[in-house]
Amino acid sequence: MILKTPFRFLFPLLLLTLLLISNCAIAPPGLKEKVIGIGELSLEEKVAQMFWVRYSGGFYHESSYTYKQVKRLVEQNRIGGVILFSGSIHGTIQNLNELQKSSRVPLLVAADYERGVGQQLEGGTLFPSNMPISRVK
């Protein structure tokens, strides 16, 4: 079926996007065993799940102040997630894997990557902004 609308280029783009997203939705090893029901959380833990902290994606050694502070928030306060800003790809992955191991409930991770991972992390791909991609008539 050939779409005869001005948006005919959107279908392949949408299909490609859905394929990419579905491949990214694979849980890390060991995470499936951690999933717990909401009924298993205390009221304090449910409230803590609504709190997220800003976290730089650089590599932090276990003895660094920043890593200790975020790990304490994950283990003791049971925060719901982290919001990533700057750093490197390898440091981000390493630290997030360690924090996920420390968390009773899997952490949600957010980031400002609308132009690709390279927008915030060194070594990532940076896509062009919306202006060069748009089509002007």
Phi and psi in radians as a Rosetta constraint file:
Dihedral C 1 N 2 CA 2 C 2 CIRCULARHARMONIC -1.795 0.35
Dihedral N 2 CA 2 C 2 N 3 CIRCULARHARMONIC 2.165 0.35
Dihedral C 2 N 3 CA 3 C 3 CIRCULARHARMONIC -1.390 0.35
Dihedral N 3 CA 3 C 3 N 4 CIRCULARHARMONIC 2.304 0.35
Dihedral C 3 N 4 CA 4 C 4 CIRCULARHARMONIC -1.910 0.35
Dihedral N 4 CA 4 C 4 N 5 CIRCULARHARMONIC 0.675 0.35
Dihedral C 4 N 5 CA 5 C 5 CIRCULARHARMONIC -1.956 0.35
Dihedral N 5 CA 5 C 5 N 6 CIRCULARHARMONIC 2.882 0.35
Dihedral C 5 N 6 CA 6 C 6 CIRCULARHARMONIC -1.122 0.35
Dihedral N 6 CA 6 C 6 N 7 CIRCULARHARMONIC -0.194 0.35
Dihedral C 6 N 7 CA 7 C 7 CIRCULARHARMONIC -1.795 0.35
Dihedral N 7 CA 7 C 7 N 8 CIRCULARHARMONIC 0.374 0.35
Dihedral C 7 N 8 CA 8 C 8 CIRCULARHARMONIC -1.082 0.35
Dihedral N 8 CA 8 C 8 N 9 CIRCULARHARMONIC -0.432 0.35
Dihedral C 8 N 9 CA 9 C 9 CIRCULARHARMONIC -1.350 0.35
Dihedral N 9 CA 9 C 9 N 10 CIRCULARHARMONIC -0.255 0.35
Dihedral C 9 N 10 CA 10 C 10 CIRCULARHARMONIC -1.275 0.35
Dihedral N 10 CA 10 C 10 N 11 CIRCULARHARMONIC -0.573 0.35
Dihedral C 10 N 11 CA 11 C 11 CIRCULARHARMONIC -1.053 0.35
Dihedral N 11 CA 11 C 11 N 12 CIRCULARHARMONIC -0.908 0.35
Dihedral C 11 N 12 CA 12 C 12 CIRCULARHARMONIC -1.075 0.35
Dihedral N 12 CA 12 C 12 N 13 CIRCULARHARMONIC -0.645 0.35
Dihedral C 12 N 13 CA 13 C 13 CIRCULARHARMONIC -1.143 0.35
Dihedral N 13 CA 13 C 13 N 14 CIRCULARHARMONIC -0.738 0.35
Dihedral C 13 N 14 CA 14 C 14 CIRCULARHARMONIC -1.125 0.35
Dihedral N 14 CA 14 C 14 N 15 CIRCULARHARMONIC -0.743 0.35
Dihedral C 14 N 15 CA 15 C 15 CIRCULARHARMONIC -1.085 0.35
Dihedral N 15 CA 15 C 15 N 16 CIRCULARHARMONIC -0.784 0.35
Dihedral C 15 N 16 CA 16 C 16 CIRCULARHARMONIC -1.095 0.35
Dihedral N 16 CA 16 C 16 N 17 CIRCULARHARMONIC -0.736 0.35
Dihedral C 16 N 17 CA 17 C 17 CIRCULARHARMONIC -1.074 0.35
Dihedral N 17 CA 17 C 17 N 18 CIRCULARHARMONIC -0.778 0.35
Dihedral C 17 N 18 CA 18 C 18 CIRCULARHARMONIC -1.106 0.35
Dihedral N 18 CA 18 C 18 N 19 CIRCULARHARMONIC -0.689 0.35
Dihedral C 18 N 19 CA 19 C 19 CIRCULARHARMONIC -1.118 0.35
Dihedral N 19 CA 19 C 19 N 20 CIRCULARHARMONIC -0.750 0.35
Dihedral C 19 N 20 CA 20 C 20 CIRCULARHARMONIC -1.123 0.35
Dihedral N 20 CA 20 C 20 N 21 CIRCULARHARMONIC -0.746 0.35
Dihedral C 20 N 21 CA 21 C 21 CIRCULARHARMONIC -1.142 0.35
Dihedral N 21 CA 21 C 21 N 22 CIRCULARHARMONIC -0.721 0.35
Dihedral C 21 N 22 CA 22 C 22 CIRCULARHARMONIC -1.141 0.35
Dihedral N 22 CA 22 C 22 N 23 CIRCULARHARMONIC -0.568 0.35
Dihedral C 22 N 23 CA 23 C 23 CIRCULARHARMONIC -1.305 0.35
Dihedral N 23 CA 23 C 23 N 24 CIRCULARHARMONIC -0.400 0.35
Dihedral C 23 N 24 CA 24 C 24 CIRCULARHARMONIC -1.475 0.35
Dihedral N 24 CA 24 C 24 N 25 CIRCULARHARMONIC -0.133 0.35
Dihedral C 24 N 25 CA 25 C 25 CIRCULARHARMONIC -1.582 0.35
Dihedral N 25 CA 25 C 25 N 26 CIRCULARHARMONIC 0.380 0.35
Dihedral C 25 N 26 CA 26 C 26 CIRCULARHARMONIC -1.523 0.35
Dihedral N 26 CA 26 C 26 N 27 CIRCULARHARMONIC 2.246 0.35
Dihedral C 26 N 27 CA 27 C 27 CIRCULARHARMONIC -1.265 0.35
Dihedral N 27 CA 27 C 27 N 28 CIRCULARHARMONIC 2.504 0.35
Dihedral C 27 N 28 CA 28 C 28 CIRCULARHARMONIC -1.108 0.35
Dihedral N 28 CA 28 C 28 N 29 CIRCULARHARMONIC 2.707 0.35
Dihedral C 28 N 29 CA 29 C 29 CIRCULARHARMONIC -1.000 0.35
Dihedral N 29 CA 29 C 29 N 30 CIRCULARHARMONIC 2.398 0.35
Dihedral C 29 N 30 CA 30 C 30 CIRCULARHARMONIC 1.501 0.35
Dihedral N 30 CA 30 C 30 N 31 CIRCULARHARMONIC -0.148 0.35
Dihedral C 30 N 31 CA 31 C 31 CIRCULARHARMONIC -1.337 0.35
Dihedral N 31 CA 31 C 31 N 32 CIRCULARHARMONIC -0.568 0.35
Dihedral C 31 N 32 CA 32 C 32 CIRCULARHARMONIC -1.089 0.35
Dihedral N 32 CA 32 C 32 N 33 CIRCULARHARMONIC -0.548 0.35
Dihedral C 32 N 33 CA 33 C 33 CIRCULARHARMONIC -1.242 0.35
Dihedral N 33 CA 33 C 33 N 34 CIRCULARHARMONIC -0.385 0.35
Dihedral C 33 N 34 CA 34 C 34 CIRCULARHARMONIC -1.463 0.35
Dihedral N 34 CA 34 C 34 N 35 CIRCULARHARMONIC -0.354 0.35
Dihedral C 34 N 35 CA 35 C 35 CIRCULARHARMONIC -1.090 0.35
Dihedral N 35 CA 35 C 35 N 36 CIRCULARHARMONIC 2.193 0.35
Dihedral C 35 N 36 CA 36 C 36 CIRCULARHARMONIC -2.166 0.35
Dihedral N 36 CA 36 C 36 N 37 CIRCULARHARMONIC 2.745 0.35
Dihedral C 36 N 37 CA 37 C 37 CIRCULARHARMONIC -1.360 0.35
Dihedral N 37 CA 37 C 37 N 38 CIRCULARHARMONIC 2.713 0.35
Dihedral C 37 N 38 CA 38 C 38 CIRCULARHARMONIC -1.098 0.35
Dihedral N 38 CA 38 C 38 N 39 CIRCULARHARMONIC -0.485 0.35
Dihedral C 38 N 39 CA 39 C 39 CIRCULARHARMONIC -1.206 0.35
Dihedral N 39 CA 39 C 39 N 40 CIRCULARHARMONIC -0.318 0.35
Dihedral C 39 N 40 CA 40 C 40 CIRCULARHARMONIC -1.457 0.35
Dihedral N 40 CA 40 C 40 N 41 CIRCULARHARMONIC -0.133 0.35
Dihedral C 40 N 41 CA 41 C 41 CIRCULARHARMONIC -1.635 0.35
Dihedral N 41 CA 41 C 41 N 42 CIRCULARHARMONIC 2.510 0.35
Dihedral C 41 N 42 CA 42 C 42 CIRCULARHARMONIC -1.312 0.35
Dihedral N 42 CA 42 C 42 N 43 CIRCULARHARMONIC 2.940 0.35
Dihedral C 42 N 43 CA 43 C 43 CIRCULARHARMONIC -1.047 0.35
Dihedral N 43 CA 43 C 43 N 44 CIRCULARHARMONIC -0.720 0.35
Dihedral C 43 N 44 CA 44 C 44 CIRCULARHARMONIC -1.069 0.35
Dihedral N 44 CA 44 C 44 N 45 CIRCULARHARMONIC -0.714 0.35
Dihedral C 44 N 45 CA 45 C 45 CIRCULARHARMONIC -1.206 0.35
Dihedral N 45 CA 45 C 45 N 46 CIRCULARHARMONIC -0.626 0.35
Dihedral C 45 N 46 CA 46 C 46 CIRCULARHARMONIC -1.131 0.35
Dihedral N 46 CA 46 C 46 N 47 CIRCULARHARMONIC -0.737 0.35
Dihedral C 46 N 47 CA 47 C 47 CIRCULARHARMONIC -1.155 0.35
Dihedral N 47 CA 47 C 47 N 48 CIRCULARHARMONIC -0.717 0.35
Dihedral C 47 N 48 CA 48 C 48 CIRCULARHARMONIC -1.093 0.35
Dihedral N 48 CA 48 C 48 N 49 CIRCULARHARMONIC -0.498 0.35
Dihedral C 48 N 49 CA 49 C 49 CIRCULARHARMONIC -1.129 0.35
Dihedral N 49 CA 49 C 49 N 50 CIRCULARHARMONIC -0.316 0.35
Dihedral C 49 N 50 CA 50 C 50 CIRCULARHARMONIC -1.486 0.35
Dihedral N 50 CA 50 C 50 N 51 CIRCULARHARMONIC -0.106 0.35
Dihedral C 50 N 51 CA 51 C 51 CIRCULARHARMONIC -1.760 0.35
Dihedral N 51 CA 51 C 51 N 52 CIRCULARHARMONIC 2.349 0.35
Dihedral C 51 N 52 CA 52 C 52 CIRCULARHARMONIC -2.219 0.35
Dihedral N 52 CA 52 C 52 N 53 CIRCULARHARMONIC 2.663 0.35
Dihedral C 52 N 53 CA 53 C 53 CIRCULARHARMONIC -2.078 0.35
Dihedral N 53 CA 53 C 53 N 54 CIRCULARHARMONIC 2.625 0.35
Dihedral C 53 N 54 CA 54 C 54 CIRCULARHARMONIC -1.319 0.35
Dihedral N 54 CA 54 C 54 N 55 CIRCULARHARMONIC 2.336 0.35
Dihedral C 54 N 55 CA 55 C 55 CIRCULARHARMONIC -2.443 0.35
Dihedral N 55 CA 55 C 55 N 56 CIRCULARHARMONIC 2.199 0.35
Dihedral C 55 N 56 CA 56 C 56 CIRCULARHARMONIC -1.342 0.35
Dihedral N 56 CA 56 C 56 N 57 CIRCULARHARMONIC 2.439 0.35
Dihedral C 56 N 57 CA 57 C 57 CIRCULARHARMONIC -1.461 0.35
Dihedral N 57 CA 57 C 57 N 58 CIRCULARHARMONIC 0.228 0.35
Dihedral C 57 N 58 CA 58 C 58 CIRCULARHARMONIC -1.232 0.35
Dihedral N 58 CA 58 C 58 N 59 CIRCULARHARMONIC 2.864 0.35
Dihedral C 58 N 59 CA 59 C 59 CIRCULARHARMONIC -1.377 0.35
Dihedral N 59 CA 59 C 59 N 60 CIRCULARHARMONIC 2.237 0.35
Dihedral C 59 N 60 CA 60 C 60 CIRCULARHARMONIC -2.066 0.35
Dihedral N 60 CA 60 C 60 N 61 CIRCULARHARMONIC 2.284 0.35
Dihedral C 60 N 61 CA 61 C 61 CIRCULARHARMONIC -1.227 0.35
Dihedral N 61 CA 61 C 61 N 62 CIRCULARHARMONIC 2.684 0.35
Dihedral C 61 N 62 CA 62 C 62 CIRCULARHARMONIC -1.001 0.35
Dihedral N 62 CA 62 C 62 N 63 CIRCULARHARMONIC -0.407 0.35
Dihedral C 62 N 63 CA 63 C 63 CIRCULARHARMONIC -1.605 0.35
Dihedral N 63 CA 63 C 63 N 64 CIRCULARHARMONIC -0.048 0.35
Dihedral C 63 N 64 CA 64 C 64 CIRCULARHARMONIC -1.278 0.35
Dihedral N 64 CA 64 C 64 N 65 CIRCULARHARMONIC 2.645 0.35
Dihedral C 64 N 65 CA 65 C 65 CIRCULARHARMONIC -1.078 0.35
Dihedral N 65 CA 65 C 65 N 66 CIRCULARHARMONIC -0.816 0.35
Dihedral C 65 N 66 CA 66 C 66 CIRCULARHARMONIC -1.061 0.35
Dihedral N 66 CA 66 C 66 N 67 CIRCULARHARMONIC -0.822 0.35
Dihedral C 66 N 67 CA 67 C 67 CIRCULARHARMONIC -1.096 0.35
Dihedral N 67 CA 67 C 67 N 68 CIRCULARHARMONIC -0.745 0.35
Dihedral C 67 N 68 CA 68 C 68 CIRCULARHARMONIC -1.087 0.35
Dihedral N 68 CA 68 C 68 N 69 CIRCULARHARMONIC -0.714 0.35
Dihedral C 68 N 69 CA 69 C 69 CIRCULARHARMONIC -1.131 0.35
Dihedral N 69 CA 69 C 69 N 70 CIRCULARHARMONIC -0.810 0.35
Dihedral C 69 N 70 CA 70 C 70 CIRCULARHARMONIC -1.191 0.35
Dihedral N 70 CA 70 C 70 N 71 CIRCULARHARMONIC -0.697 0.35
Dihedral C 70 N 71 CA 71 C 71 CIRCULARHARMONIC -1.097 0.35
Dihedral N 71 CA 71 C 71 N 72 CIRCULARHARMONIC -0.671 0.35
Dihedral C 71 N 72 CA 72 C 72 CIRCULARHARMONIC -1.107 0.35
Dihedral N 72 CA 72 C 72 N 73 CIRCULARHARMONIC -0.745 0.35
Dihedral C 72 N 73 CA 73 C 73 CIRCULARHARMONIC -1.093 0.35
Dihedral N 73 CA 73 C 73 N 74 CIRCULARHARMONIC -0.636 0.35
Dihedral C 73 N 74 CA 74 C 74 CIRCULARHARMONIC -1.248 0.35
Dihedral N 74 CA 74 C 74 N 75 CIRCULARHARMONIC -0.813 0.35
Dihedral C 74 N 75 CA 75 C 75 CIRCULARHARMONIC -1.345 0.35
Dihedral N 75 CA 75 C 75 N 76 CIRCULARHARMONIC -0.827 0.35
Dihedral C 75 N 76 CA 76 C 76 CIRCULARHARMONIC -1.557 0.35
Dihedral N 76 CA 76 C 76 N 77 CIRCULARHARMONIC -0.770 0.35
Dihedral C 76 N 77 CA 77 C 77 CIRCULARHARMONIC -1.612 0.35
Dihedral N 77 CA 77 C 77 N 78 CIRCULARHARMONIC -0.227 0.35
Dihedral C 77 N 78 CA 78 C 78 CIRCULARHARMONIC 1.005 0.35
Dihedral N 78 CA 78 C 78 N 79 CIRCULARHARMONIC 0.819 0.35
Dihedral C 78 N 79 CA 79 C 79 CIRCULARHARMONIC -1.060 0.35
Dihedral N 79 CA 79 C 79 N 80 CIRCULARHARMONIC 2.781 0.35
Dihedral C 79 N 80 CA 80 C 80 CIRCULARHARMONIC -1.451 0.35
Dihedral N 80 CA 80 C 80 N 81 CIRCULARHARMONIC -0.429 0.35
Dihedral C 80 N 81 CA 81 C 81 CIRCULARHARMONIC -3.136 0.35
Dihedral N 81 CA 81 C 81 N 82 CIRCULARHARMONIC -3.054 0.35
Dihedral C 81 N 82 CA 82 C 82 CIRCULARHARMONIC -2.283 0.35
Dihedral N 82 CA 82 C 82 N 83 CIRCULARHARMONIC 2.660 0.35
Dihedral C 82 N 83 CA 83 C 83 CIRCULARHARMONIC -2.008 0.35
Dihedral N 83 CA 83 C 83 N 84 CIRCULARHARMONIC 2.058 0.35
Dihedral C 83 N 84 CA 84 C 84 CIRCULARHARMONIC -1.501 0.35
Dihedral N 84 CA 84 C 84 N 85 CIRCULARHARMONIC 2.429 0.35
Dihedral C 84 N 85 CA 85 C 85 CIRCULARHARMONIC -2.469 0.35
Dihedral N 85 CA 85 C 85 N 86 CIRCULARHARMONIC 2.341 0.35
Dihedral C 85 N 86 CA 86 C 86 CIRCULARHARMONIC 0.905 0.35
Dihedral N 86 CA 86 C 86 N 87 CIRCULARHARMONIC -3.102 0.35
Dihedral C 86 N 87 CA 87 C 87 CIRCULARHARMONIC 1.928 0.35
Dihedral N 87 CA 87 C 87 N 88 CIRCULARHARMONIC -2.728 0.35
Dihedral C 87 N 88 CA 88 C 88 CIRCULARHARMONIC -2.217 0.35
Dihedral N 88 CA 88 C 88 N 89 CIRCULARHARMONIC 2.772 0.35
Dihedral C 88 N 89 CA 89 C 89 CIRCULARHARMONIC -1.101 0.35
Dihedral N 89 CA 89 C 89 N 90 CIRCULARHARMONIC -0.853 0.35
Dihedral C 89 N 90 CA 90 C 90 CIRCULARHARMONIC -1.163 0.35
Dihedral N 90 CA 90 C 90 N 91 CIRCULARHARMONIC -0.712 0.35
Dihedral C 90 N 91 CA 91 C 91 CIRCULARHARMONIC -1.124 0.35
Dihedral N 91 CA 91 C 91 N 92 CIRCULARHARMONIC -0.696 0.35
Dihedral C 91 N 92 CA 92 C 92 CIRCULARHARMONIC -1.084 0.35
Dihedral N 92 CA 92 C 92 N 93 CIRCULARHARMONIC -0.859 0.35
Dihedral C 92 N 93 CA 93 C 93 CIRCULARHARMONIC -1.095 0.35
Dihedral N 93 CA 93 C 93 N 94 CIRCULARHARMONIC -0.796 0.35
Dihedral C 93 N 94 CA 94 C 94 CIRCULARHARMONIC -1.055 0.35
Dihedral N 94 CA 94 C 94 N 95 CIRCULARHARMONIC -0.871 0.35
Dihedral C 94 N 95 CA 95 C 95 CIRCULARHARMONIC -1.199 0.35
Dihedral N 95 CA 95 C 95 N 96 CIRCULARHARMONIC -0.683 0.35
Dihedral C 95 N 96 CA 96 C 96 CIRCULARHARMONIC -1.134 0.35
Dihedral N 96 CA 96 C 96 N 97 CIRCULARHARMONIC -0.674 0.35
Dihedral C 96 N 97 CA 97 C 97 CIRCULARHARMONIC -1.088 0.35
Dihedral N 97 CA 97 C 97 N 98 CIRCULARHARMONIC -0.713 0.35
Dihedral C 97 N 98 CA 98 C 98 CIRCULARHARMONIC -1.171 0.35
Dihedral N 98 CA 98 C 98 N 99 CIRCULARHARMONIC -0.714 0.35
Dihedral C 98 N 99 CA 99 C 99 CIRCULARHARMONIC -1.175 0.35
Dihedral N 99 CA 99 C 99 N 100 CIRCULARHARMONIC -0.643 0.35
Dihedral C 99 N 100 CA 100 C 100 CIRCULARHARMONIC -1.081 0.35
Dihedral N 100 CA 100 C 100 N 101 CIRCULARHARMONIC -0.665 0.35
Dihedral C 100 N 101 CA 101 C 101 CIRCULARHARMONIC -1.125 0.35
Dihedral N 101 CA 101 C 101 N 102 CIRCULARHARMONIC -0.550 0.35
Dihedral C 101 N 102 CA 102 C 102 CIRCULARHARMONIC -1.410 0.35
Dihedral N 102 CA 102 C 102 N 103 CIRCULARHARMONIC -0.302 0.35
Dihedral C 102 N 103 CA 103 C 103 CIRCULARHARMONIC -1.565 0.35
Dihedral N 103 CA 103 C 103 N 104 CIRCULARHARMONIC 2.409 0.35
Dihedral C 103 N 104 CA 104 C 104 CIRCULARHARMONIC -1.272 0.35
Dihedral N 104 CA 104 C 104 N 105 CIRCULARHARMONIC -0.696 0.35
Dihedral C 104 N 105 CA 105 C 105 CIRCULARHARMONIC -1.880 0.35
Dihedral N 105 CA 105 C 105 N 106 CIRCULARHARMONIC 2.342 0.35
Dihedral C 105 N 106 CA 106 C 106 CIRCULARHARMONIC -0.944 0.35
Dihedral N 106 CA 106 C 106 N 107 CIRCULARHARMONIC 2.313 0.35
Dihedral C 106 N 107 CA 107 C 107 CIRCULARHARMONIC -1.283 0.35
Dihedral N 107 CA 107 C 107 N 108 CIRCULARHARMONIC 2.489 0.35
Dihedral C 107 N 108 CA 108 C 108 CIRCULARHARMONIC -1.583 0.35
Dihedral N 108 CA 108 C 108 N 109 CIRCULARHARMONIC 2.447 0.35
Dihedral C 108 N 109 CA 109 C 109 CIRCULARHARMONIC -2.119 0.35
Dihedral N 109 CA 109 C 109 N 110 CIRCULARHARMONIC 2.233 0.35
Dihedral C 109 N 110 CA 110 C 110 CIRCULARHARMONIC -2.103 0.35
Dihedral N 110 CA 110 C 110 N 111 CIRCULARHARMONIC 2.692 0.35
Dihedral C 110 N 111 CA 111 C 111 CIRCULARHARMONIC -2.781 0.35
Dihedral N 111 CA 111 C 111 N 112 CIRCULARHARMONIC 2.812 0.35
Dihedral C 111 N 112 CA 112 C 112 CIRCULARHARMONIC -1.727 0.35
Dihedral N 112 CA 112 C 112 N 113 CIRCULARHARMONIC 1.440 0.35
Dihedral C 112 N 113 CA 113 C 113 CIRCULARHARMONIC -2.104 0.35
Dihedral N 113 CA 113 C 113 N 114 CIRCULARHARMONIC 0.585 0.35
Dihedral C 113 N 114 CA 114 C 114 CIRCULARHARMONIC -1.121 0.35
Dihedral N 114 CA 114 C 114 N 115 CIRCULARHARMONIC -0.342 0.35
Dihedral C 114 N 115 CA 115 C 115 CIRCULARHARMONIC -1.850 0.35
Dihedral N 115 CA 115 C 115 N 116 CIRCULARHARMONIC 0.304 0.35
Dihedral C 115 N 116 CA 116 C 116 CIRCULARHARMONIC 1.800 0.35
Dihedral N 116 CA 116 C 116 N 117 CIRCULARHARMONIC 2.893 0.35
Dihedral C 116 N 117 CA 117 C 117 CIRCULARHARMONIC -1.079 0.35
Dihedral N 117 CA 117 C 117 N 118 CIRCULARHARMONIC -0.527 0.35
Dihedral C 117 N 118 CA 118 C 118 CIRCULARHARMONIC -1.123 0.35
Dihedral N 118 CA 118 C 118 N 119 CIRCULARHARMONIC -0.246 0.35
Dihedral C 118 N 119 CA 119 C 119 CIRCULARHARMONIC -1.140 0.35
Dihedral N 119 CA 119 C 119 N 120 CIRCULARHARMONIC -0.558 0.35
Dihedral C 119 N 120 CA 120 C 120 CIRCULARHARMONIC -2.081 0.35
Dihedral N 120 CA 120 C 120 N 121 CIRCULARHARMONIC -0.527 0.35
Dihedral C 120 N 121 CA 121 C 121 CIRCULARHARMONIC -1.974 0.35
Dihedral N 121 CA 121 C 121 N 122 CIRCULARHARMONIC 2.376 0.35
Dihedral C 121 N 122 CA 122 C 122 CIRCULARHARMONIC -1.151 0.35
Dihedral N 122 CA 122 C 122 N 123 CIRCULARHARMONIC 2.394 0.35
Dihedral C 122 N 123 CA 123 C 123 CIRCULARHARMONIC 1.582 0.35
Dihedral N 123 CA 123 C 123 N 124 CIRCULARHARMONIC -0.003 0.35
Dihedral C 123 N 124 CA 124 C 124 CIRCULARHARMONIC -1.711 0.35
Dihedral N 124 CA 124 C 124 N 125 CIRCULARHARMONIC 2.896 0.35
Dihedral C 124 N 125 CA 125 C 125 CIRCULARHARMONIC -1.399 0.35
Dihedral N 125 CA 125 C 125 N 126 CIRCULARHARMONIC 2.337 0.35
Dihedral C 125 N 126 CA 126 C 126 CIRCULARHARMONIC -1.935 0.35
Dihedral N 126 CA 126 C 126 N 127 CIRCULARHARMONIC 2.085 0.35
Dihedral C 126 N 127 CA 127 C 127 CIRCULARHARMONIC -1.565 0.35
Dihedral N 127 CA 127 C 127 N 128 CIRCULARHARMONIC 2.777 0.35
Dihedral C 127 N 128 CA 128 C 128 CIRCULARHARMONIC -1.204 0.35
Dihedral N 128 CA 128 C 128 N 129 CIRCULARHARMONIC 2.803 0.35
Dihedral C 128 N 129 CA 129 C 129 CIRCULARHARMONIC -1.257 0.35
Dihedral N 129 CA 129 C 129 N 130 CIRCULARHARMONIC 3.080 0.35
Dihedral C 129 N 130 CA 130 C 130 CIRCULARHARMONIC -1.145 0.35
Dihedral N 130 CA 130 C 130 N 131 CIRCULARHARMONIC -0.540 0.35
Dihedral C 130 N 131 CA 131 C 131 CIRCULARHARMONIC -1.035 0.35
Dihedral N 131 CA 131 C 131 N 132 CIRCULARHARMONIC -0.874 0.35
Dihedral C 131 N 132 CA 132 C 132 CIRCULARHARMONIC -1.179 0.35
Dihedral N 132 CA 132 C 132 N 133 CIRCULARHARMONIC -0.396 0.35
Dihedral C 132 N 133 CA 133 C 133 CIRCULARHARMONIC -1.443 0.35
Dihedral N 133 CA 133 C 133 N 134 CIRCULARHARMONIC -0.499 0.35
Dihedral C 133 N 134 CA 134 C 134 CIRCULARHARMONIC -1.125 0.35
Dihedral N 134 CA 134 C 134 N 135 CIRCULARHARMONIC 2.762 0.35
Dihedral C 134 N 135 CA 135 C 135 CIRCULARHARMONIC -2.009 0.35
Dihedral N 135 CA 135 C 135 N 136 CIRCULARHARMONIC 2.094 0.35
Dihedral C 135 N 136 CA 136 C 136 CIRCULARHARMONIC -1.787 0.35
Dihedral N 136 CA 136 C 136 N 137 CIRCULARHARMONIC 2.374 0.35
